[in-house]
Amino acid sequence: MLPHLSPAFQRFIAPAQLRSEIWRTILGMVLILAIFLLTTLVFGLGTAFIGEDIEPGLGEDLMRQIQGGRTIFATFGALAMIAALTPALWLVLRFLHKRPLRTLLGPSGRINWKLWKAGAAIILILGIGDAITTFLTADLIQQMSLIKWLTWLAPALVILFLQTTAEELVFRGYLQQQLAARFKSRWIWWFLPSFIFGLGHFNPALFGGNAVFVVAITTLTGLVLADVTARFGSLSPAMGLHFANNLVVILLLNSPGQLSGVSLYLHNVDLKSDHLSNTMIISLAATLTGYIIFMLIMRRRRL
């Protein structure tokens, strides 16, 4: 038993304790990244070859679409590649850690849909409120008709669920479990996976100098998700929070080039502008305030 952790979190990390050596965790993350990069390479080359075989120049055009992130194909392709983290993680757990993938979800080995829906509902309420404010104060572009958007909505929700689940399994499931089973310091098992999660969103080509703020916001989001996971001893609420957040950002109201192919509305802003920097700072402060309120509410459910 680990007396410095809550009983709920102890049950959550218990499957990782048998093989929690730091070399094994580092090797696991390297293998997951390597398999992900290999999948990305195969997807890119396959797209180029198949496209050129269908029509000369099509493969090159599809590759440009993927890089631009503005089309339905590019958005679905990028989300599918992230979702491929799950089979990579399954392989690492099966052969390196000798445990099943379901142990990352929590003691029951299943998604707790009550917690998942509760997490999703909170973000949907906040996200829709923010979207309404944006509708009233900004000039938006309706990218596609409502009929077309609804046609793509079902497959978009499926791939979005697979993408967000994959990220949660890796960062709040695998990495947080492994580190918490090995180290007492919450700055290692709480902050480190969140910071790596934030760095994964570093994109100066898209955001310019604002890329640092994107990393800060995403890292803070990771801290919230890691905290929720630890307090409830389940990955389900973080999965719901993450899914709902991406639903609002990717499917409802997005910025051009940020996996915006299936967004109903676009907010045509310069992602590198100083004005956006101020907006991001306000968003960071709002998220931090909400997180502090959450911690005060949940203070009896210790970590």
N, C-alpha and C positions, 0 to 999 in steps of 0.2 A: 504494500500500500504506500501511497505518496501523500503524507499528511498535509503537505503544503498546497494540495489541490483539492477542489471540491469533490464529493463522491460522484457527482454526475460526470465531471470531466475525467475522473479516474477510470470510470467504466468506459468512457469514450476512447481513451488512449490505451486501454489494457491490451488490445490485440497487437500493438506495436512494441510492447515491452520486451518480448522474447528476442527480437532481432532489431534492436534500436541502435546498434553501433554506428558512430558518425560516418565511418568509411562506407558503410552500407547505404546510408541515407544519401550521401554525396554521389555515390555511384548510381543509385536509383534515379536521382534527378538528372544526372548526365545522360543516362540511358533514355529517359523520357524525352529529354530535349533532342537527343540524337535521332530517335525514332520520329519525333515530330518534324524535324528538319528534313529527314529522308522522305517522309510523307509529302511535305511541301514541295520538295524537288520532283518527286514522281508525279504529283498533281500538275505542276507547272509544265514539265516536259510532255506529259500525256495530253494536256490541253493544247499545247503548241503543235504536236505531231498530228493529233486527231483533227484539229482545226484545219491544218494545211492539207490534210488528206481529203477533207470535205470540199474545201475551196481555197485556192491559193490566196494567201494574205489573211485568211480568217484566224489562223493560229496566232499570228502576230497581233491582230486586233484584239483577240481575247486576252492575251497577255497584258496589253495596254489597259484593258478594262480592269483586270485584277489589280494592277498597280494603282489605278485611279480610284478604285473603290466606289464608283458612282453608279454602277449598273446592278441589276438584279443578279446577273451571273456572278459578278465580282463579290457581292455581299454574301450570297449563298456559298460560294467557293471558300471565302475566308472563314466563315463560321464553321463550315464542314471540316476544314483543316484543323481548327482549334478543337472541334469535337473529337478528332482523331487522337487527342491526348488520352482519352479513356481506354482504348485498346492497348496503347503503349503502357499505361499505368497498370492495366491488368497483367501484362507480361512481366513487368518488374515485380509486382506483388507475388505473382505465381511462382516465379523461379528464383528471385532474390530474397524475398521475405517469407515465402512459404505460407501465405495466407490469402484468402479470397478478397475480391474487390469489395464485396458488400460490407466488410469490416470497417470501411471508411465512412459508412453512413451513420454508424452508431451501434449501440449494443443490440438492437433488434435486427440489424442487417437489412432494414427496409426504410424507405422514405416515410417519415411521419407527415402525412398529408395535412393534418390539422396545423402543425407548426409551419409547414411549407406555405399553406394558404394564408396564415396569419402574417408571415413575413412579406409575402407578395402583396397583400391587401394594404399594409402600411405604406409601401413604396408607391403603389398605384394611386392611393389617395393623395400623397404628397406630390407625385409626379404629374397627375392630372391637374392639381391646383397650380403647379408651376407652369404647366402648358397653357392653361387658361390665361394666366397673367401674360405670358409671352404672346398669345393670340391677340390680346387687347392692346399691347404696347409695341409690337414689332410688325414689320412688313414680312409676311410669310408667303411662300410659293407653294401651291398645291402641285406636287410632283406628278401625281397620277389621279385618275378618277376614282371615286369611292368604290365603284364596281370592280375595277381592275385591282385595287388594293385588297379588297375582300377576297378576290380570286386567289391572290398569293398569300393571304393571311394564314391559312391552315398550315401549309408546308413551312412558312416562316416561323410560326410558333414552335413547330416540332424541332427544326434545326436550332432555334434559339434555346430551347430547353436542353438539347444535347450539348450545345456550346457552353452554356453557363454551368451545367452540371459537371462537365469535364474540368472546367477551371476550379470549381469548388472541390472536386475530388482531389485535385493535385495540391492546391494551396492550403485549404482549410481541413482537408481530409488527410492526405498522405504526409505532407511536410509538417503540418502542425502536430499531428499525432506522433510522428517520429521524433521530432525535437522535444516535445513535452515529455515523452517517455524517457528521454536521455538527460535533459537539463532542467534544473529547478527554476532558473531565471525566466520570468515571463517575457523579458525583453528578447530572449532568444526564440521561444516558441510562439510568441504573440507578434513581436515587431518584425523579426527577420522574414517570415513568409509574406507578410504584408508589404514590406519594402521591395522584395523580389517581384511580387505581384504588381506593384507600382512601376518598377523599372521596365516591366514587360510592355507598358503602355507609352514608353518614351519614344516620341516620334518627331524630332526637330524638323524633318522635311515637311511635315503637315502643319505643325504648330509653331515652328520657329522658336523664339525665346519663351513662348508660353508652354513649351514642352515640360519645363520644370514644374509649372503649376499643375499640369495634368498628372505628373508623377506624384505630386504632393496630395492632390485630391484622391487619386486612385489608391495611394498608400493608406490614407485615412479611411477610405471605404473598406480596404482590406482589414484594417484594425477593428472596425465595427463588426465586420463579418466574422473575424476570428474571435472577438469577444462574445458575440452571440452564440457561436459554436461551443465555446468553452462553458458558458453559463448554462446552456441547455443540455450539454453533453450529446448533441446531435447535429448533424450537418444540414438537416432539413430546413430550419429557418433561414440560414444563410443562403441556401439554394433558392428559396422563394424570394428573398430580398434581391438577390443578384438577377434572377430571371425577370422580375418586374421592372427593375431598373433598366435593363437592356431592352425590354419591350418598349418602354416609353422613349428611350433615346434612339433606338435603331428603327423601330417600326412606326412610331407616331410623329415625332418631331426631331429632326436631325440637321446637321450641317453638311453641305456638299463635300464629298470625298471622304467622309468618316463612316464607311460602310452604309452609305445612304441610299442604296439602290432600291430598297423596299419601303422607304419612309413615305408616309402619306403627305407630310408637309416638310418643307425645307426652310431653315432660317439662314438666309444668305448673308453670312458674316465672314469677315476676314479672320481666319483662325490664328493669324500671326499678329494681329493688331494690339496696340496698347490698351484700347478700350476693352478688349476681351480679357486682358490681364486683370483689369479691375473687377470684371464680372466673375472671373475665376476666384479671386481673393474673397469676394462676397460669398460665393458658393462654398468655399472652403470654410469660412467662418460660420456659415449657416449649418453646414454638416457637423462641424465641431460642437456647436451649441446643441444641436439635436442629440448628438452622442452623449454629451454631458448630462442632458435631461434623462436620456435612457439609462445611464449608469446610476443616476439618483433613484430612478424608479425601481431598478433591479438590484439595489444595493444589498438586499437580503439574500439574493442568490449569488453567493460568493464564488470567486474563481478558485 
